Amino acid sequence: MSLISDISVSVDGFVAGPDADLDDPLGRGGEQLHEWIFGLASWRDPHGLEGGETTPDDDIVREGRSRTGAVIMGRRMYSGGSGPWEQDSNAEGWWGEEPPFATNVYVLTHHAREPKPMPGGNAFVFVTDGIESALEQARSAAGERDVLVAGGAGAAQQYLAADLLDELQLHVAPVRLGDGVRLFAPGAPAGSLEIDRVVASPAVTHLRYRVVR
């Protein structure tokens, strides 16, 4: 069982563009980072859409979904908000009544809230006592499968800094954002990675690393 961060990034190291808000949660230009995935069958199916491409990119996304037994994400990835939930205009999250998750999702937050059930019997679980508690709960739910840190950058940075991450998969989109949210913030702890896999397509380059301890 591994803890994996899996995230799309620009060639200049940004995972979101500048000036993100509720109308443009990925920031200016940030949606370009994910254009490679929108047409894939493995992305369209859990979002309730038919059809889609079955390419090597699709194989990688499908493999990741099959490995994942639980998901961890930051509060901003869940809703884009902060502070007390009653003041969050997007408190129910981005995904409507049928979110595209087949597992429990553990949301890192400073503000307590009861779990929010999903149609498949899983739930969004809101964790207020830190990243290690979220990981412990996620591992318990995942069984023999892996735990995915879905994002955003802050959540991935926290698990890297705590030396808890086992694997880092970057989907490098052929765009330069020039500004925005960096995956690796200045002053982040140093460490070594070992290349595990490189898969390139016309739309994106997939880089998978193992964290060396």
C-alpha positions in Angstrom: 0.0 0.0 0.0 1.5 3.3 -1.1 0.7 7.0 -0.6 0.7 8.6 -4.0 0.4 12.2 -5.2 -1.0 12.4 -8.8 -1.3 15.8 -10.3 -1.1 17.7 -13.6 1.6 20.4 -13.9 2.9 22.9 -16.4 6.4 22.6 -17.8 7.3 25.6 -15.6 6.1 23.9 -12.4 2.6 25.3 -11.8 -0.5 23.3 -10.9 -2.9 26.2 -11.2 -2.8 29.6 -12.8 -3.0 33.0 -11.0 -6.1 34.7 -9.7 -8.1 31.5 -8.9 -11.6 32.1 -7.7 -15.0 30.3 -7.6 -15.7 31.2 -11.2 -12.2 30.1 -12.3 -11.0 27.6 -9.7 -7.9 26.6 -11.6 -6.8 30.2 -12.1 -6.1 32.0 -15.3 -5.0 29.4 -17.9 -5.0 26.6 -15.4 -7.6 24.5 -17.2 -5.0 23.9 -20.0 -3.2 21.6 -17.6 -6.1 19.1 -17.7 -7.2 19.3 -21.3 -5.4 16.0 -22.0 -7.8 14.1 -19.7 -11.2 15.4 -20.6 -11.7 13.3 -23.7 -10.6 10.0 -22.2 -13.1 7.2 -21.5 -11.6 6.6 -18.1 -12.4 10.2 -17.1 -15.7 10.5 -18.9 -17.3 7.4 -17.4 -17.1 8.4 -13.7 -18.4 11.8 -14.6 -21.5 10.3 -16.2 -20.4 10.9 -19.8 -20.5 8.4 -22.6 -17.7 7.5 -25.1 -14.2 8.8 -25.0 -10.8 7.8 -26.2 -8.9 4.7 -25.2 -5.3 5.6 -25.6 -2.1 5.1 -23.6 -3.1 8.2 -21.6 -6.4 6.5 -20.9 -4.6 3.3 -19.7 -2.6 5.4 -17.2 -5.8 7.0 -15.8 -7.6 3.7 -15.6 -4.6 2.1 -13.9 -4.6 4.9 -11.3 -8.3 4.5 -10.5 -8.0 0.7 -10.1 -5.1 1.2 -7.6 -6.9 3.8 -5.5 -8.7 2.7 -2.3 -9.1 6.1 -0.7 -8.5 9.8 -1.6 -7.1 12.7 0.4 -7.6 16.3 -0.7 -7.2 19.8 0.7 -10.2 22.0 1.6 -9.5 24.3 -1.4 -9.7 21.4 -3.9 -13.0 20.3 -2.3 -14.8 23.7 -2.4 -12.3 26.5 -3.1 -13.3 28.1 0.2 -11.8 28.5 3.7 -13.1 29.4 7.2 -16.4 28.1 8.7 -18.5 26.0 6.5 -21.6 28.1 6.9 -19.7 30.9 5.3 -18.5 28.8 2.3 -20.7 29.5 -0.7 -19.6 26.2 -2.3 -19.8 24.1 0.8 -21.2 21.1 -1.0 -18.2 20.9 -3.3 -17.6 21.1 -7.0 -19.2 17.8 -8.1 -22.9 18.0 -7.5 -25.1 15.1 -6.3 -23.0 12.4 -8.0 -19.3 13.1 -7.4 -16.8 11.0 -9.5 -15.2 9.1 -6.6 -15.6 5.4 -6.0 -14.0 5.6 -2.5 -14.1 7.6 0.6 -12.5 11.1 0.3 -10.8 12.6 3.3 -10.8 16.4 3.2 -8.2 18.3 5.2 -9.8 21.2 7.0 -9.6 23.3 10.2 -13.4 23.3 10.6 -15.4 20.4 11.8 -18.3 18.9 9.8 -20.2 15.7 9.7 -19.4 13.3 6.9 -21.2 13.9 3.6 -22.5 10.6 2.1 -22.1 9.9 -1.6 -24.5 7.8 -3.8 -22.2 4.8 -4.0 -22.2 4.4 -0.2 -18.9 6.2 0.3 -18.5 9.6 1.9 -16.6 12.8 2.1 -15.0 12.7 5.5 -13.8 16.1 7.0 -10.6 15.7 9.0 -9.6 18.4 11.4 -6.7 16.8 13.3 -4.0 16.8 10.7 -2.5 15.0 7.7 -1.4 11.9 9.7 -4.9 11.4 11.0 -6.3 11.7 7.5 -3.7 9.2 6.2 -4.5 6.7 9.0 -8.2 6.9 8.3 -7.6 6.6 4.5 -5.3 3.6 4.8 -7.9 1.9 7.0 -10.6 2.4 4.3 -8.3 1.5 1.4 -7.5 -2.0 2.6 -4.8 -3.4 0.2 -5.1 -0.6 -2.3 -3.2 2.7 -2.4 -4.1 6.1 -1.0 -4.2 9.0 -3.4 -3.4 12.6 -2.5 -5.5 14.2 -5.2 -4.5 17.8 -4.5 -4.1 20.6 -4.4 -0.5 21.6 -4.2 -0.7 22.4 -0.4 -1.8 18.9 0.5 1.0 17.3 -1.6 3.6 19.7 -0.1 2.5 18.8 3.4 2.9 15.0 2.8 6.2 15.5 1.1 7.5 17.7 3.9 6.4 15.0 6.5 8.2 12.3 4.5 5.0 10.3 4.1 4.7 10.3 0.3 5.9 7.1 -1.5 5.2 8.0 -5.1 4.8 11.1 -7.2 3.1 11.0 -10.6 3.3 14.2 -12.7 1.3 14.7 -15.8 3.3 17.4 -17.6 1.2 19.4 -20.0 3.0 21.2 -22.8 2.1 24.7 -21.6 3.9 27.5 -19.6 1.6 29.4 -17.2 4.3 31.9 -16.1 2.7 32.4 -12.7 0.3 30.8 -10.3 0.5 28.0 -7.7 3.7 26.1 -7.7 3.8 22.4 -6.9 7.2 22.7 -5.1 7.1 25.9 -3.0 10.4 27.8 -2.4 12.0 26.5 0.8 10.5 23.1 0.5 12.6 20.3 2.0 15.1 18.7 -0.3 14.9 15.0 -1.2 15.7 12.5 -3.9 13.3 10.8 -6.4 13.9 7.8 -8.5 12.4 7.6 -12.0 10.0 4.7 -12.2 8.2 5.3 -15.6 8.0 7.8 -18.4 5.2 7.7 -20.9 4.8 10.4 -23.6 1.9 11.2 -25.9 1.1 14.1 -28.2 -1.0 15.6 -25.4 1.0 15.1 -22.1 4.1 13.4 -20.6 3.5 11.2 -17.6 6.4 11.0 -15.2 6.2 8.6 -12.3 8.8 8.8 -9.4 9.5 6.8 -6.3 10.5 8.8 -3.2 13.9 7.7 -2.1 14.4 7.5 1.7 
